[in-house]
Amino acid sequence: MDAAKLKWRCRRGIREFDVLFTRFVENEYPQLTEEQKEWFHQLLDEQDPIIMDWLFKRSEPQDDGLKWIIEKLQTSSENFS
């Protein structure tokens, strides 16, 4: 998926998610393996309240790939501050 389409897919309607996901796509996504990129795409298929719970550590995904991508997002968001 090209960068413009991926950025469009990252638009969530929650400003914080838009910023987090867009920055992640710009700064981290290009270095991911194909498998890790697929995990990110899986994450984008989830509903916003579920993603929010994962990001704020109120729950965690059952899938190891989703756990990894959530941790990567949490780590990268600390670097954006």
LUMTI-413208 format. One record per residue: residue in three letters; x, y, z of N, C-alpha, C in turn. Coordinates in Angstrom, 1 decimal, always signed. Example, Ala and Ser with C-alpha at 12.3 -4.5 7.8 and 13.67 -1.06 7.14 Angstrom:
<kolmis>
{sevo:ALA; n.u:+13.2; n.v:-5.7; n.w:+7.8; ca.u:+12.3; ca.v:-4.5; ca.w:+7.8; c.u:+13.2; c.v:-3.3; c.w:+7.8}
{sevo:SER; n.u:+12.8; n.v:-2.2; n.w:+7.1; ca.u:+13.7; ca.v:-1.1; ca.w:+7.1; c.u:+12.9; c.v:+0.0; c.w:+7.9}
</kolmis>
This chain:
<kolmis>
{sevo:MET; n.u:+0.9; n.v:-1.2; n.w:+0.0; ca.u:+0.0; ca.v:+0.0; ca.w:+0.0; c.u:+0.9; c.v:+1.2; c.w:+0.0}
{sevo:ASP; n.u:+0.6; n.v:+2.2; n.w:-0.9; ca.u:+1.4; ca.v:+3.4; ca.w:-0.9; c.u:+1.1; c.v:+4.3; c.w:+0.3}
{sevo:ALA; n.u:+2.1; n.v:+5.2; n.w:+0.5; ca.u:+2.0; ca.v:+6.0; ca.w:+1.7; c.u:+0.8; c.v:+6.9; c.w:+1.8}
{sevo:ALA; n.u:+0.4; n.v:+7.4; n.w:+0.7; ca.u:-0.8; ca.v:+8.3; ca.w:+0.7; c.u:-2.1; c.v:+7.5; c.w:+1.1}
{sevo:LYS; n.u:-2.2; n.v:+6.3; n.w:+0.6; ca.u:-3.4; ca.v:+5.5; ca.w:+0.9; c.u:-3.3; c.v:+5.1; c.w:+2.4}
{sevo:LEU; n.u:-2.1; n.v:+4.7; n.w:+2.8; ca.u:-2.0; ca.v:+4.3; ca.w:+4.2; c.u:-2.3; c.v:+5.5; c.w:+5.2}
{sevo:LYS; n.u:-1.8; n.v:+6.6; n.w:+4.9; ca.u:-2.1; ca.v:+7.8; ca.w:+5.7; c.u:-3.6; c.v:+8.1; c.w:+5.7}
{sevo:TRP; n.u:-4.3; n.v:+7.9; n.w:+4.6; ca.u:-5.7; ca.v:+8.1; ca.w:+4.5; c.u:-6.4; c.v:+7.0; c.w:+5.4}
{sevo:ARG; n.u:-5.9; n.v:+5.8; n.w:+5.4; ca.u:-6.5; ca.v:+4.7; ca.w:+6.2; c.u:-6.3; c.v:+5.0; c.w:+7.7}
{sevo:CYS; n.u:-5.2; n.v:+5.8; n.w:+8.0; ca.u:-4.9; ca.v:+6.1; ca.w:+9.4; c.u:-5.9; c.v:+7.1; c.w:+10.0}
{sevo:ARG; n.u:-6.6; n.v:+7.8; n.w:+9.2; ca.u:-7.5; ca.v:+8.8; ca.w:+9.7; c.u:-8.7; c.v:+8.1; c.w:+10.4}
{sevo:ARG; n.u:-8.8; n.v:+8.5; n.w:+11.7; ca.u:-9.7; ca.v:+7.8; ca.w:+12.6; c.u:-10.9; c.v:+8.7; c.w:+13.1}
{sevo:GLY; n.u:-10.8; n.v:+10.0; n.w:+13.0; ca.u:-11.8; ca.v:+10.8; ca.w:+13.6; c.u:-11.5; c.v:+11.2; c.w:+15.0}
{sevo:ILE; n.u:-10.4; n.v:+10.6; n.w:+15.6; ca.u:-9.9; ca.v:+11.0; ca.w:+16.9; c.u:-8.6; c.v:+11.6; c.w:+16.6}
{sevo:ARG; n.u:-8.5; n.v:+12.9; n.w:+16.9; ca.u:-7.3; ca.v:+13.7; ca.w:+16.5; c.u:-6.0; c.v:+13.0; c.w:+17.0}
{sevo:GLU; n.u:-6.0; n.v:+12.5; n.w:+18.3; ca.u:-4.8; ca.v:+11.9; ca.w:+18.8; c.u:-4.4; c.v:+10.7; c.w:+18.0}
{sevo:PHE; n.u:-5.3; n.v:+9.9; n.w:+17.6; ca.u:-5.0; ca.v:+8.7; ca.w:+16.8; c.u:-4.5; c.v:+9.2; c.w:+15.4}
{sevo:ASP; n.u:-5.1; n.v:+10.2; n.w:+14.9; ca.u:-4.6; ca.v:+10.7; ca.w:+13.6; c.u:-3.2; c.v:+11.1; c.w:+13.6}
{sevo:VAL; n.u:-2.8; n.v:+11.8; n.w:+14.7; ca.u:-1.4; ca.v:+12.3; ca.w:+14.8; c.u:-0.5; c.v:+11.1; c.w:+15.1}
{sevo:LEU; n.u:-0.9; n.v:+10.2; n.w:+16.0; ca.u:-0.1; ca.v:+9.1; ca.w:+16.4; c.u:+0.2; c.v:+8.2; c.w:+15.2}
{sevo:PHE; n.u:-0.9; n.v:+7.8; n.w:+14.5; ca.u:-0.7; ca.v:+6.9; ca.w:+13.4; c.u:+0.0; c.v:+7.5; c.w:+12.2}
{sevo:THR; n.u:-0.3; n.v:+8.7; n.w:+11.9; ca.u:+0.4; ca.v:+9.4; ca.w:+10.8; c.u:+1.9; c.v:+9.6; c.w:+11.1}
{sevo:ARG; n.u:+2.2; n.v:+10.0; n.w:+12.2; ca.u:+3.7; ca.v:+10.1; ca.w:+12.6; c.u:+4.3; c.v:+8.7; c.w:+12.5}
{sevo:PHE; n.u:+3.6; n.v:+7.7; n.w:+13.0; ca.u:+4.2; ca.v:+6.3; ca.w:+13.0; c.u:+4.4; c.v:+5.9; c.w:+11.5}
{sevo:VAL; n.u:+3.5; n.v:+6.2; n.w:+10.7; ca.u:+3.7; ca.v:+5.8; ca.w:+9.2; c.u:+4.8; c.v:+6.6; c.w:+8.6}
{sevo:GLU; n.u:+5.0; n.v:+7.8; n.w:+9.0; ca.u:+6.1; ca.v:+8.6; ca.w:+8.4; c.u:+7.4; c.v:+8.2; c.w:+9.0}
{sevo:ASN; n.u:+7.5; n.v:+7.9; n.w:+10.3; ca.u:+8.8; ca.v:+7.7; ca.w:+10.9; c.u:+9.2; c.v:+6.2; c.w:+11.2}
{sevo:GLU; n.u:+8.3; n.v:+5.4; n.w:+11.4; ca.u:+8.6; ca.v:+4.0; ca.w:+11.8; c.u:+8.2; c.v:+2.9; c.w:+10.8}
{sevo:TYR; n.u:+7.1; n.v:+3.1; n.w:+10.1; ca.u:+6.5; ca.v:+2.1; ca.w:+9.2; c.u:+7.5; c.v:+1.7; c.w:+8.1}
{sevo:PRO; n.u:+8.3; n.v:+2.6; n.w:+7.5; ca.u:+9.2; ca.v:+2.2; ca.w:+6.4; c.u:+10.2; c.v:+1.1; c.w:+6.8}
{sevo:GLN; n.u:+10.6; n.v:+1.1; n.w:+8.1; ca.u:+11.6; ca.v:+0.2; ca.w:+8.6; c.u:+11.0; c.v:-1.2; c.w:+9.0}
{sevo:LEU; n.u:+9.7; n.v:-1.3; n.w:+9.1; ca.u:+9.1; ca.v:-2.5; ca.w:+9.5; c.u:+9.2; c.v:-3.6; c.w:+8.5}
{sevo:THR; n.u:+9.3; n.v:-4.9; n.w:+8.9; ca.u:+9.2; ca.v:-6.0; ca.w:+8.0; c.u:+7.8; c.v:-6.1; c.w:+7.4}
{sevo:GLU; n.u:+7.7; n.v:-7.0; n.w:+6.4; ca.u:+6.3; ca.v:-7.1; ca.w:+5.8; c.u:+5.4; c.v:-7.7; c.w:+6.9}
{sevo:GLU; n.u:+5.8; n.v:-8.6; n.w:+7.7; ca.u:+5.0; ca.v:-9.2; ca.w:+8.7; c.u:+4.5; c.v:-8.1; c.w:+9.7}
{sevo:GLN; n.u:+5.4; n.v:-7.3; n.w:+10.1; ca.u:+5.1; ca.v:-6.2; ca.w:+11.1; c.u:+4.1; c.v:-5.2; c.w:+10.5}
{sevo:LYS; n.u:+4.3; n.v:-4.9; n.w:+9.2; ca.u:+3.4; ca.v:-4.0; ca.w:+8.5; c.u:+2.0; c.v:-4.6; c.w:+8.5}
{sevo:GLU; n.u:+1.9; n.v:-5.9; n.w:+8.3; ca.u:+0.6; ca.v:-6.6; ca.w:+8.3; c.u:+0.0; c.v:-6.4; c.w:+9.7}
{sevo:TRP; n.u:+0.7; n.v:-6.5; n.w:+10.7; ca.u:+0.2; ca.v:-6.3; ca.w:+12.1; c.u:-0.4; c.v:-4.9; c.w:+12.2}
{sevo:PHE; n.u:+0.3; n.v:-3.9; n.w:+11.7; ca.u:-0.2; ca.v:-2.6; ca.w:+11.7; c.u:-1.5; c.v:-2.5; c.w:+10.9}
{sevo:HIS; n.u:-1.6; n.v:-3.1; n.w:+9.8; ca.u:-2.8; ca.v:-3.1; ca.w:+9.0; c.u:-4.0; c.v:-3.8; c.w:+9.8}
{sevo:GLN; n.u:-3.6; n.v:-4.9; n.w:+10.5; ca.u:-4.6; ca.v:-5.5; ca.w:+11.4; c.u:-5.1; c.v:-4.6; c.w:+12.5}
{sevo:LEU; n.u:-4.2; n.v:-3.8; n.w:+13.0; ca.u:-4.6; ca.v:-2.8; ca.w:+14.1; c.u:-5.6; c.v:-1.8; c.w:+13.5}
{sevo:LEU; n.u:-5.3; n.v:-1.4; n.w:+12.3; ca.u:-6.2; ca.v:-0.4; ca.w:+11.7; c.u:-7.6; c.v:-0.9; c.w:+11.5}
{sevo:ASP; n.u:-7.7; n.v:-2.2; n.w:+11.4; ca.u:-9.0; ca.v:-2.9; ca.w:+11.3; c.u:-9.8; c.v:-2.9; c.w:+12.6}
{sevo:GLU; n.u:-9.2; n.v:-2.6; n.w:+13.7; ca.u:-9.9; ca.v:-2.7; ca.w:+15.0; c.u:-10.7; c.v:-1.4; c.w:+15.2}
{sevo:GLN; n.u:-11.6; n.v:-1.5; n.w:+16.1; ca.u:-12.4; ca.v:-0.4; ca.w:+16.5; c.u:-11.6; c.v:+0.6; c.w:+17.4}
{sevo:ASP; n.u:-11.9; n.v:+1.9; n.w:+17.3; ca.u:-11.1; ca.v:+2.8; ca.w:+18.1; c.u:-11.2; c.v:+2.6; c.w:+19.6}
{sevo:PRO; n.u:-12.3; n.v:+2.3; n.w:+20.2; ca.u:-12.3; ca.v:+2.1; ca.w:+21.7; c.u:-11.4; c.v:+0.9; c.w:+22.1}
{sevo:ILE; n.u:-11.3; n.v:-0.1; n.w:+21.3; ca.u:-10.5; ca.v:-1.2; ca.w:+21.6; c.u:-9.0; c.v:-0.8; c.w:+21.5}
{sevo:ILE; n.u:-8.6; n.v:-0.1; n.w:+20.5; ca.u:-7.3; ca.v:+0.4; ca.w:+20.3; c.u:-6.9; c.v:+1.3; c.w:+21.5}
{sevo:MET; n.u:-7.8; n.v:+2.2; n.w:+21.9; ca.u:-7.6; ca.v:+3.1; ca.w:+23.0; c.u:-7.3; c.v:+2.3; c.w:+24.3}
{sevo:ASP; n.u:-8.1; n.v:+1.3; n.w:+24.5; ca.u:-7.9; ca.v:+0.5; ca.w:+25.7; c.u:-6.5; c.v:-0.2; c.w:+25.7}
{sevo:TRP; n.u:-6.1; n.v:-0.6; n.w:+24.5; ca.u:-4.7; ca.v:-1.2; ca.w:+24.4; c.u:-3.6; c.v:-0.2; c.w:+24.6}
{sevo:LEU; n.u:-3.8; n.v:+1.0; n.w:+24.0; ca.u:-2.7; ca.v:+2.0; ca.w:+24.1; c.u:-2.6; c.v:+2.5; c.w:+25.5}
{sevo:PHE; n.u:-3.7; n.v:+2.6; n.w:+26.3; ca.u:-3.7; ca.v:+3.0; ca.w:+27.6; c.u:-3.6; c.v:+1.9; c.w:+28.6}
{sevo:LYS; n.u:-3.3; n.v:+0.7; n.w:+28.1; ca.u:-3.0; ca.v:-0.5; ca.w:+29.0; c.u:-4.1; c.v:-0.9; c.w:+29.9}
{sevo:ARG; n.u:-5.4; n.v:-0.6; n.w:+29.4; ca.u:-6.5; ca.v:-1.1; ca.w:+30.2; c.u:-6.8; c.v:-2.5; c.w:+29.8}
{sevo:SER; n.u:-6.3; n.v:-3.0; n.w:+28.7; ca.u:-6.4; ca.v:-4.4; ca.w:+28.3; c.u:-5.3; c.v:-4.6; c.w:+27.3}
{sevo:GLU; n.u:-5.2; n.v:-5.8; n.w:+26.8; ca.u:-4.2; ca.v:-6.0; ca.w:+25.8; c.u:-4.7; c.v:-7.0; c.w:+24.7}
{sevo:PRO; n.u:-4.2; n.v:-6.9; n.w:+23.5; ca.u:-4.6; ca.v:-7.8; ca.w:+22.5; c.u:-4.2; c.v:-9.2; c.w:+22.8}
{sevo:GLN; n.u:-5.0; n.v:-10.2; n.w:+22.3; ca.u:-4.6; ca.v:-11.6; ca.w:+22.5; c.u:-3.5; c.v:-12.0; c.w:+21.4}
{sevo:ASP; n.u:-3.5; n.v:-11.4; n.w:+20.3; ca.u:-2.6; ca.v:-11.7; ca.w:+19.2; c.u:-1.2; c.v:-11.1; c.w:+19.5}
{sevo:ASP; n.u:-0.2; n.v:-11.9; n.w:+19.4; ca.u:+1.2; ca.v:-11.4; ca.w:+19.7; c.u:+1.6; c.v:-10.3; c.w:+18.7}
{sevo:GLY; n.u:+1.2; n.v:-10.4; n.w:+17.5; ca.u:+1.6; ca.v:-9.4; ca.w:+16.5; c.u:+1.0; c.v:-8.0; c.w:+16.9}
{sevo:LEU; n.u:-0.3; n.v:-8.1; n.w:+17.3; ca.u:-0.9; ca.v:-6.8; ca.w:+17.7; c.u:-0.3; c.v:-6.3; c.w:+19.0}
{sevo:LYS; n.u:+0.1; n.v:-7.2; n.w:+19.9; ca.u:+0.8; ca.v:-6.7; ca.w:+21.1; c.u:+2.1; c.v:-6.0; c.w:+20.7}
{sevo:TRP; n.u:+2.8; n.v:-6.6; n.w:+19.8; ca.u:+4.1; ca.v:-6.0; ca.w:+19.4; c.u:+3.8; c.v:-4.6; c.w:+18.8}
{sevo:ILE; n.u:+2.9; n.v:-4.5; n.w:+17.9; ca.u:+2.6; ca.v:-3.2; ca.w:+17.2; c.u:+2.1; c.v:-2.1; c.w:+18.2}
{sevo:ILE; n.u:+1.3; n.v:-2.5; n.w:+19.2; ca.u:+0.9; ca.v:-1.6; ca.w:+20.2; c.u:+2.1; c.v:-1.1; c.w:+21.0}
{sevo:GLU; n.u:+3.0; n.v:-2.0; n.w:+21.4; ca.u:+4.2; ca.v:-1.6; ca.w:+22.2; c.u:+5.1; c.v:-0.7; c.w:+21.3}
{sevo:LYS; n.u:+5.2; n.v:-1.0; n.w:+20.0; ca.u:+5.9; ca.v:-0.1; ca.w:+19.1; c.u:+5.3; c.v:+1.3; c.w:+19.1}
{sevo:LEU; n.u:+4.0; n.v:+1.3; n.w:+19.0; ca.u:+3.3; ca.v:+2.6; ca.w:+18.9; c.u:+3.5; c.v:+3.4; c.w:+20.2}
{sevo:GLN; n.u:+3.4; n.v:+2.7; n.w:+21.4; ca.u:+3.6; ca.v:+3.3; ca.w:+22.7; c.u:+5.0; c.v:+3.9; c.w:+22.8}
{sevo:THR; n.u:+6.0; n.v:+3.1; n.w:+22.3; ca.u:+7.4; ca.v:+3.6; ca.w:+22.4; c.u:+7.7; c.v:+4.7; c.w:+21.5}
{sevo:SER; n.u:+7.1; n.v:+4.7; n.w:+20.2; ca.u:+7.3; ca.v:+5.7; ca.w:+19.3; c.u:+6.6; c.v:+7.0; c.w:+19.7}
{sevo:SER; n.u:+5.5; n.v:+6.9; n.w:+20.4; ca.u:+4.7; ca.v:+8.1; ca.w:+20.8; c.u:+5.5; c.v:+8.8; c.w:+21.9}
{sevo:GLU; n.u:+6.3; n.v:+8.1; n.w:+22.7; ca.u:+7.1; ca.v:+8.7; ca.w:+23.7; c.u:+8.2; c.v:+9.6; c.w:+23.0}
{sevo:ASN; n.u:+8.7; n.v:+9.1; n.w:+21.9; ca.u:+9.7; ca.v:+9.8; ca.w:+21.1; c.u:+9.2; c.v:+11.0; c.w:+20.4}
{sevo:PHE; n.u:+7.9; n.v:+11.1; n.w:+20.2; ca.u:+7.3; ca.v:+12.2; ca.w:+19.5; c.u:+7.0; c.v:+13.4; c.w:+20.4}
{sevo:SER; n.u:+7.0; n.v:+13.2; n.w:+21.7; ca.u:+6.7; ca.v:+14.2; ca.w:+22.7; c.u:+7.8; c.v:+15.3; c.w:+22.8}
</kolmis>
